Amino acid sequence: MKKAGVPTTPPPERQTETQWPFAETEACPRCGTPLEPADRFCPACGAAHQPAPFPTEAKRTFQETTTCDNCGAPIHIRPDQRSYTCEYCGSTYVLDFAPELTGRQAPEFVLGFAIPPDKARQLFLKWAERRAGGAPAAFRQAIRRADIRGIYIPFWSFSMLAESQWQATIGEYWYRTETYTTYENGKLVTKTRRVRETEWWPLAGKYHQFVSGYLVSASKNVPQQVADRLIPFHLAGLRRYDPSYLAGWACEEYIIDRPEAESRCKEYFRQYQEQCVAAFLPGDTYRGLVVHTDFSEEASDLILLPIYVMRFEHRGKIYRLWMNGQTGAITGDLPRFWGRWIIVGLIGIGILVLLGFLLRRLLG
């Protein structure tokens, strides 16, 4: 277990001449290069390497409490959380358990917050009040009292080779001149017009490409449809994960594991692959497109991305808004308040009726 700001590396043990370092290795299935258990990729050929799963018995030793170093108060630990704040003195901690204790994969990359909390609150309030036009005063007050937290949310990022077999009926346009008769000014006249025809023929082929970049939310608190509206994140700013990045921020552990996330990602890539094949087809149009895609060379990264969550309650209902902590993009659903617009509409109708009545009196 690691705490932010506390040295975590124990002093090295003295070795005698007969002691030798030992590393458990296995061979890369592609080129035979020795791989250590923590290697995600082969250093020689770059092939993806999936570490062996940790034994399930190890999860029983997960520690449930720790002690605040500042005031000595107990801090309750949850397996779905990495960062904590002491409820008594406000000290912040990042508890980084070894994977063999939790059975969970450690994050590999982290993207820092680019928007400070004060600026995030301003952006949230401006966005919410603009969309809550016509809302009663109690609702606007609830927005101003909203709880806003910055949280590192786990995401899975995948890259893989997509190989597709496709078949379709391709259409190519050609034009002919057609003669027809019609009446103009009571007279029968002969005219010509250009008519488009389509020639169809079957076609099949292959299409392959490496696909990557789609982010799968591993949190139940940030559904995928919300994550899709917060994307993109500028992933060029990713840094290798270190617990110090999380100090002072909340951080969730992943709830959606790698196999489930990979399945969701492949479904997205299948749809993307079909769009790419459709754009690749020759001719002017097509119909009956069928694409069958297989994936290989799968590789994944578990990354932590910065997201602000705004939460407030009104009349027993909880509302949530989300913000990309890097770009400031905001999404969420707020109720529509039509009262003010109904009043404005009724006033407008009354004015029109009054103007009509006055106009009739003047003309009469």
C-alpha positions as CSV (number, residue, x, y, z in Angstrom):
1,M,0.0,0.0,0.0
2,K,1.3,3.4,-1.0
3,K,0.4,6.8,0.5
4,A,1.0,10.1,-1.4
5,G,4.0,11.9,-0.1
6,V,5.3,8.9,1.9
7,P,8.4,6.9,0.8
8,T,7.2,3.5,-0.4
9,T,10.4,1.8,-1.4
10,P,12.0,-0.4,1.4
11,P,15.7,-0.3,1.9
12,P,17.5,-2.9,-0.3
13,E,18.6,-6.1,1.4
14,R,22.3,-6.8,1.5
15,Q,23.2,-9.6,-0.9
16,T,26.0,-12.1,-0.6
17,E,28.1,-13.3,-3.5
18,T,25.9,-16.4,-3.7
19,Q,22.6,-14.5,-4.0
20,W,21.3,-14.0,-7.5
21,P,18.3,-11.9,-8.7
22,F,15.5,-14.0,-9.9
23,A,12.8,-13.0,-12.5
24,E,9.9,-15.2,-13.6
25,T,9.7,-15.1,-17.4
26,E,7.9,-16.7,-20.3
27,A,8.6,-16.7,-24.0
28,C,6.9,-14.4,-26.5
29,P,4.6,-16.6,-28.6
30,R,5.6,-14.7,-31.8
31,C,9.4,-14.4,-31.6
32,G,10.4,-16.3,-28.4
33,T,11.9,-13.3,-26.5
34,P,11.8,-13.7,-22.7
35,L,8.9,-11.6,-21.2
36,E,8.5,-10.6,-17.6
37,P,5.0,-10.8,-16.0
38,A,4.6,-7.0,-16.0
39,D,5.4,-6.6,-19.7
40,R,2.4,-5.4,-21.7
41,F,4.3,-5.7,-25.1
42,C,7.2,-7.8,-26.4
43,P,10.3,-5.5,-26.4
44,A,11.6,-7.2,-29.6
45,C,8.6,-7.6,-31.9
46,G,5.9,-5.5,-30.2
47,A,3.4,-8.3,-29.8
48,A,0.8,-7.7,-27.1
49,H,1.3,-9.7,-23.9
50,Q,-1.5,-10.5,-21.5
51,P,-0.1,-11.1,-18.0
52,A,-1.3,-14.2,-16.2
53,P,-4.3,-13.5,-13.9
54,F,-3.8,-13.2,-10.2
55,P,-5.1,-16.0,-8.0
56,T,-8.6,-15.3,-6.6
57,E,-7.5,-16.4,-3.1
58,A,-5.3,-13.3,-2.8
59,K,-8.4,-11.0,-2.7
60,R,-9.2,-12.3,0.8
61,T,-6.3,-10.4,2.2
62,F,-7.6,-7.0,1.1
63,Q,-7.2,-4.5,3.9
64,E,-10.4,-2.6,4.8
65,T,-9.1,0.3,7.0
66,T,-6.0,2.3,7.4
67,T,-4.9,5.1,9.8
68,C,-4.5,8.8,9.0
69,D,-0.8,9.8,9.5
70,N,-1.8,13.3,10.6
71,C,-4.5,12.8,13.2
72,G,-4.6,9.0,13.7
73,A,-8.3,8.7,12.6
74,P,-9.4,5.5,10.8
75,I,-9.9,5.7,7.1
76,H,-12.3,3.2,5.6
77,I,-11.1,1.7,2.3
78,R,-13.2,0.7,-0.6
79,P,-12.0,-1.6,-3.3
80,D,-13.5,0.7,-6.0
81,Q,-11.6,3.8,-4.9
82,R,-8.0,4.9,-4.9
83,S,-7.9,8.3,-3.3
84,Y,-9.3,9.4,0.1
85,T,-9.7,12.4,2.3
86,C,-9.6,12.1,6.1
87,E,-13.0,13.2,7.4
88,Y,-11.4,14.7,10.6
89,C,-8.4,16.7,9.4
90,G,-8.8,16.9,5.6
91,S,-5.5,15.1,4.8
92,T,-5.6,13.5,1.4
93,Y,-4.2,10.0,0.6
94,V,-3.7,7.9,-2.4
95,L,-3.7,4.2,-1.5
96,D,-2.1,2.1,-4.2
97,F,-2.5,-1.5,-3.4
98,A,-0.4,-4.2,-5.0
99,P,-2.4,-6.0,-7.8
100,E,-2.0,-9.3,-6.1
101,L,-4.0,-8.1,-3.1
102,T,-7.0,-6.8,-5.1
103,G,-6.9,-8.9,-8.3
104,R,-7.2,-5.7,-10.3
105,Q,-5.0,-4.3,-13.0
106,A,-3.1,-1.1,-12.1
107,P,-3.6,2.0,-14.2
108,E,-1.0,2.5,-16.9
109,F,-1.5,6.2,-17.9
110,V,-3.1,9.3,-16.4
111,L,-4.2,12.6,-17.9
112,G,-4.1,15.6,-15.5
113,F,-6.8,18.2,-14.9
114,A,-6.3,21.3,-17.0
115,I,-9.2,23.2,-15.5
116,P,-9.0,24.2,-11.8
117,P,-12.0,23.6,-9.5
118,D,-13.0,27.3,-9.3
119,K,-13.1,27.7,-13.1
120,A,-15.0,24.4,-13.4
121,R,-17.7,25.8,-11.0
122,Q,-18.0,28.9,-13.1
123,L,-18.4,27.0,-16.3
124,F,-20.9,24.6,-14.8
125,L,-23.1,27.4,-13.4
126,K,-23.0,29.4,-16.6
127,W,-24.0,26.3,-18.7
128,A,-26.7,25.2,-16.3
129,E,-28.3,28.6,-15.8
130,R,-28.3,29.2,-19.6
131,R,-30.2,26.0,-20.2
132,A,-32.6,26.4,-17.2
133,G,-34.1,29.6,-18.6
134,G,-37.6,30.1,-17.1
135,A,-36.8,27.9,-14.1
136,P,-38.3,28.8,-10.7
137,A,-36.0,30.5,-8.2
138,A,-35.8,27.4,-6.1
139,F,-34.3,25.4,-9.0
140,R,-31.7,28.1,-9.7
141,Q,-30.7,28.2,-6.1
142,A,-30.3,24.4,-6.1
143,I,-27.9,24.8,-9.0
144,R,-25.8,27.4,-7.2
145,R,-25.6,25.1,-4.1
146,A,-24.6,22.1,-6.2
147,D,-21.8,19.8,-5.1
148,I,-18.9,19.7,-7.7
149,R,-16.1,17.2,-7.5
150,G,-13.2,16.4,-9.7
151,I,-12.7,12.7,-10.2
152,Y,-10.3,10.5,-12.1
153,I,-12.4,8.1,-14.0
154,P,-10.9,4.8,-15.4
155,F,-11.3,4.2,-19.1
156,W,-10.1,1.3,-21.3
157,S,-8.4,2.2,-24.6
158,F,-8.0,-0.5,-27.2
159,S,-6.1,-0.9,-30.5
160,M,-6.5,-3.9,-32.8
161,L,-6.3,-5.1,-36.4
162,A,-9.7,-5.2,-38.1
163,E,-9.9,-7.5,-41.1
164,S,-13.2,-7.5,-43.1
165,Q,-14.8,-9.6,-45.8
166,W,-17.5,-7.7,-47.6
167,Q,-20.0,-8.2,-50.4
168,A,-22.5,-5.8,-51.9
169,T,-24.4,-4.8,-55.1
170,I,-22.7,-1.8,-56.7
171,G,-24.7,0.7,-58.8
172,E,-23.3,3.0,-61.5
173,Y,-25.4,5.8,-63.0
174,W,-25.8,6.4,-66.7
175,Y,-28.1,8.8,-68.5
176,R,-30.3,8.6,-71.6
177,T,-32.4,11.2,-73.4
178,E,-36.2,10.6,-73.4
179,T,-38.7,12.3,-75.7
180,Y,-42.2,13.1,-74.3
181,T,-45.2,15.2,-75.2
182,T,-47.0,17.7,-73.0
183,Y,-49.5,20.6,-73.3
184,E,-48.3,24.2,-73.1
185,N,-50.7,27.1,-73.6
186,G,-53.3,24.7,-74.8
187,K,-51.0,23.2,-77.5
188,L,-49.5,19.8,-77.7
189,V,-45.7,20.1,-77.8
190,T,-42.8,17.6,-77.9
191,K,-39.9,17.9,-75.5
192,T,-36.8,15.9,-74.4
193,R,-35.5,15.3,-70.9
194,R,-32.5,13.6,-69.3
195,V,-33.3,10.4,-67.4
196,R,-30.9,8.7,-64.9
197,E,-30.6,5.0,-64.9
198,T,-28.6,2.6,-62.6
199,E,-26.7,-0.4,-63.7
200,W,-26.1,-3.0,-60.9
201,W,-23.6,-5.7,-60.5
202,P,-22.3,-7.9,-57.5
203,L,-19.0,-7.2,-56.0
204,A,-17.0,-8.7,-53.0
205,G,-13.6,-8.0,-51.5
206,K,-11.5,-7.5,-48.4
207,Y,-10.7,-4.5,-46.3
208,H,-8.3,-4.2,-43.3
209,Q,-6.9,-1.5,-41.1
210,F,-5.6,-0.9,-37.5
211,V,-8.2,0.8,-35.4
212,S,-7.8,2.6,-32.1
213,G,-8.7,5.6,-30.1
214,Y,-12.2,4.6,-28.8
215,L,-12.5,5.1,-25.0
216,V,-14.7,2.7,-23.1
217,S,-15.9,4.0,-19.7
218,A,-15.1,1.6,-16.9
219,S,-17.3,3.4,-14.4
220,K,-21.0,3.0,-13.6
221,N,-21.1,6.7,-12.6
222,V,-20.1,7.8,-16.1
223,P,-22.3,5.8,-18.6
224,Q,-20.9,5.2,-22.0
225,Q,-23.5,7.6,-23.7
226,V,-22.2,10.3,-21.4
227,A,-18.5,9.5,-22.1
228,D,-19.2,9.7,-25.8
229,R,-20.4,13.2,-25.4
230,L,-17.4,14.2,-23.4
231,I,-14.9,12.8,-25.9
232,P,-12.4,13.8,-27.3
233,F,-9.7,14.0,-24.7
234,H,-6.3,15.1,-26.0
235,L,-4.4,11.9,-25.2
236,A,-1.1,13.3,-26.3
237,G,-0.8,14.6,-22.7
238,L,-1.0,11.2,-21.1
239,R,1.7,10.4,-18.5
240,R,2.8,7.2,-17.0
241,Y,0.7,6.5,-13.9
242,D,2.1,7.6,-10.6
243,P,0.0,7.8,-7.3
244,S,1.2,11.4,-6.8
245,Y,-1.1,12.6,-9.7
246,L,-4.1,11.6,-7.7
247,A,-3.3,13.5,-4.5
248,G,-6.1,15.9,-3.7
249,W,-8.5,14.3,-6.2
250,A,-11.1,11.5,-6.0
251,C,-10.4,8.5,-8.1
252,E,-12.5,5.5,-8.9
253,E,-11.4,1.9,-9.6
254,Y,-12.8,0.3,-12.7
255,I,-16.1,-1.6,-12.4
256,I,-16.3,-2.8,-16.0
257,D,-13.4,-5.3,-16.5
258,R,-11.3,-5.7,-19.6
259,P,-13.3,-8.5,-21.4
260,E,-16.6,-6.6,-21.1
261,A,-15.0,-3.4,-22.3
262,E,-13.2,-5.1,-25.2
263,S,-16.6,-6.5,-26.3
264,R,-18.1,-3.1,-26.3
265,C,-15.2,-1.6,-28.2
266,K,-15.3,-4.3,-30.8
267,E,-19.0,-3.6,-31.4
268,Y,-18.1,0.1,-32.0
269,F,-15.2,-0.9,-34.3
270,R,-17.5,-3.2,-36.3
271,Q,-19.9,-0.3,-37.0
272,Y,-16.9,2.0,-37.8
273,Q,-15.5,-0.7,-40.1
274,E,-18.8,-1.0,-42.0
275,Q,-18.8,2.8,-42.5
276,C,-15.2,2.7,-43.8
277,V,-16.1,-0.1,-46.3
278,A,-19.1,1.8,-47.5
279,A,-16.9,4.8,-48.2
280,F,-14.4,2.6,-49.9
281,L,-16.8,1.0,-52.4
282,P,-16.6,1.9,-56.1
283,G,-19.5,3.1,-58.2
284,D,-22.1,5.8,-57.4
285,T,-24.3,3.9,-55.0
286,Y,-24.7,0.4,-53.4
287,R,-27.2,-1.8,-51.7
288,G,-27.2,-5.0,-49.7
289,L,-23.8,-4.4,-48.1
290,V,-22.7,-7.2,-45.7
291,V,-19.5,-6.9,-43.7
292,H,-18.0,-9.6,-41.6
293,T,-15.1,-8.4,-39.4
294,D,-12.5,-10.4,-37.4
295,F,-10.1,-8.8,-34.9
296,S,-6.6,-9.7,-33.9
297,E,-3.5,-8.2,-32.4
298,E,-5.6,-6.7,-29.5
299,A,-3.9,-4.4,-27.0
300,S,-5.3,-2.4,-24.2
301,D,-4.4,0.4,-21.8
302,L,-6.2,1.3,-18.6
303,I,-6.1,5.1,-18.3
304,L,-7.4,7.6,-15.8
305,L,-9.1,10.7,-17.3
306,P,-10.2,13.9,-15.5
307,I,-13.9,14.5,-15.2
308,Y,-15.9,16.9,-13.0
309,V,-19.3,15.8,-11.7
310,M,-21.9,18.4,-10.7
311,R,-24.7,17.0,-8.5
312,F,-27.8,18.8,-7.1
313,E,-31.2,17.9,-5.9
314,H,-34.6,19.6,-6.5
315,R,-38.0,18.4,-5.3
316,G,-36.6,15.0,-4.4
317,K,-34.9,14.4,-7.8
318,I,-31.2,14.2,-8.3
319,Y,-29.6,15.9,-11.3
320,R,-26.1,15.3,-12.6
321,L,-23.9,17.1,-15.1
322,W,-20.5,16.0,-16.3
323,M,-17.5,18.1,-17.6
324,N,-14.4,17.1,-19.4
325,G,-11.7,18.2,-17.0
326,Q,-9.3,18.9,-19.9
327,T,-11.4,20.6,-22.6
328,G,-14.4,22.0,-20.5
329,A,-17.0,20.2,-22.6
330,I,-20.2,19.7,-20.5
331,T,-23.1,17.3,-20.9
332,G,-26.2,16.4,-18.9
333,D,-29.9,16.6,-18.9
334,L,-31.9,19.4,-17.3
335,P,-35.7,19.7,-17.2
336,R,-37.5,22.1,-19.5
337,F,-39.5,24.9,-17.8
338,W,-42.2,26.2,-20.1
339,G,-44.0,28.5,-17.6
340,R,-42.3,31.7,-18.6
341,W,-42.7,30.9,-22.3
342,I,-46.4,30.2,-21.9
343,I,-46.8,33.5,-20.2
344,V,-44.9,35.3,-22.9
345,G,-47.0,33.6,-25.5
346,L,-50.3,34.5,-23.8
347,I,-49.1,38.1,-23.6
348,G,-48.2,38.1,-27.3
349,I,-51.7,36.7,-28.2
350,G,-53.4,39.3,-26.1
351,I,-51.5,42.1,-27.8
352,L,-52.4,40.7,-31.2
353,V,-56.1,40.5,-30.3
354,L,-56.0,44.1,-28.9
355,L,-54.3,45.3,-32.1
356,G,-56.9,43.5,-34.2
357,F,-59.8,45.1,-32.2
358,L,-58.3,48.6,-32.6
359,L,-57.7,48.1,-36.3
360,R,-61.4,47.1,-36.8
361,R,-62.6,50.1,-34.8
362,L,-60.4,52.4,-37.0
363,L,-61.6,50.8,-40.3
364,G,-65.2,50.6,-39.1
